[in-house]
Amino acid sequence: MCGTEESSTPAAPLKTIKTTRPLELCCMDFLSLEEDKFGYKSILVVTDHFTRYAQAFPTKNQKAITVARILWEKYFVHYGLPERLHTDQGRDFESKIIQELTRLLGVKKSRTSPYHPQGDPQPERFNRTLLNMLGTLEADQKEKWSQHLAVLVHAYNCSTNDSTGFSPYMLMFGREANYRLT
């Protein structure tokens, strides 16, 4: 033996998450960035798993109350309630505030496994895409990246997704946007 201990319990096989309609499952994550000139240093990303429709909200912190406020004021009241909200095990996503919000609204809460924190790769792909898009900003624009976030995310939502063959906007709303920023 080479000094490593073998586990007698095999790891559970990874399952692909499948969804069949909008708002069946929304995935939520934080991206941390360099603080911009307005004090924003994080992005709360909410992605609809089925449509790939994404929203990204600049935040000055990653506190649970900030997450709850954004979910209610900027996501749920605009798009409706998801059946399930999936996150990593970040303490702000697992807080009593988020647990109570989802309980009161009847939204199921799930999370990635502790031994597979990347969970479903689909939201991670959007995060990489968003970081790449932010990387295309000019130096003076990068200093105020929070002001450019909505336009970049809209351009993503209006672009055809290779895996679905449709834009996330089309799958979410049943029509293309009246104006495209691609």
N, C-alpha and C positions, 0 to 999 in steps of 0.2 A: 504494500500500500504506500501511497505517496503522501501521506499526511493530511489528506482531505477526507472528510467524512461524507459518506454517501447517505442520502436521505432515503428512508424506507418508504416514504409517502411520495408518489409521483405528483408532479405539478399538474394542476388542472390545465387542460388544453385551452388555448386562447380561442375565443369565439368572435366571429365577425359580427359586428352590430348591424342589424338590418332594420330599416324603417320603410314604411310604405306611403307616408303622407306628411305634409307639412305640420310642424309643431307637435309631432309625435315624440320627438326627442330634440332638445336643444343642449348643446355643449357649451360650457363656459370656462374661460381661462383668463389669466392675467399675463400680459407681456410687460416686461420692465424695460424702460428705455432711459437714455440720458435725459435729465430734466430739461424741459424747454424754458423759454424766457417767461412763460406764464405760470410756471411752477408745476406743470404736469409731468409726471414721471412714469406713469403706468397706463396701460390700455386694458380695459375690461372688454374681452371679446366674447360675443355670444353668436354661435353658429347653429343654424337649423340643419340637423343631420341629413334629412332627406333632400332638401332643395339646395343645400350648400350656401343658402342665403346667410350673410354675415352682417353683424353690426359691431362697431368698435367705438368704445366710449373712453375718452381721455380722463384720467383720474389723477388726483394729487396724492392719493394713498390707496392702500389695498384693504381698508377696514371693512368689516362686515356691514356696518351701517351704510357705507358708501355703495357697496354691492347691492344691498336691499333697495336703497333709494333709486339707483339706476335701473334695476330690474323693473321696479314698479312704474317709475315716472317715464322711462325712456324705452322700455321694451314691452312689458305686458300690456300697458294701456294702448299701445300702437299696433301690436301684432297679435295679441291674444295670449292666453296661457298655454304653455306647452304641457303635454301630458307628463313628461319627465324631464328633469334638469340634471345633466351629468357634469361632474366636475372632478378635478383631482382632489387630493385630501388636504389641500391648503386650509389652515385653521380658520380663515375668514369665510371659506365656503362651507365649512363644517360647523360654524358657530350656531349658537342658540337663536340668533336673529334670523338667519337664513332658514334654519329648521322650522321656526315658527311661521315665517312668511309662507314657505311652501305648504306647510300643514294647513294654514288658514285658507289658502287658495286652492287646495286640493291637487297640488302638483307633486308628483312623486320625485324623490331626490335619489340619485345614484352617484357613485364615485368610482374612480379607477381603483384597481387592486393595489395594495402596498408593494407588491413584488413586480408590478408591471405599470409604473406610474405614467408611461406615455399613453396607456389606454388605447383608444381608437385613434388611428393615425390621421383620419380625415380632418379633424379640427387643427391638428398640428400642421397640416399642409397649408391651410389658410394662414396660420400664423407666420409661416416661412414666406408665403406670398406677400403678406402685408409688410413684413420687414424688408423684403426686396423692393417693394414699391416705395416705402419710406426712404430707402437707400438711393432712389433716383432723384430725390429732391435736391435742389441747389443748396449750397452752404447756408445762405441767409434764410431759406425756407426750412431747413432742418432745425434752426434755432426756435422756430415756432411750428413744429410738426403737428401740434394739436389742432391748429387751424386748417390743416390740409387733409386731416384724417377722413372726414366725411366724403370728400370728393374722391379720394383714393378707393375707399370702400365701395362707393357707388359704381366706380369704374369696374371694380372686381365683380360686383353683383350683376352688371350688365354684359359681362363677357361670357362667351360660351364656355362651359365647363367640359373638359375633355372626357370625363367619365360619364356624364349624363347626356351630353350632346345638346344641352339647353343652358341658357343663362340662369343663375340662381334667381334672378328677378322674375323671369318667366315662370319658373316652377313655383315660386312663392305666391305670385299674384295672378297667374293665368294669362298674362299678357306681357309684352315687352315694355320697357320704360318709354315714355313719350319722348325722352331725350336720352341719348347714349353718350357717355363720356369715355369712350374707348378709342 
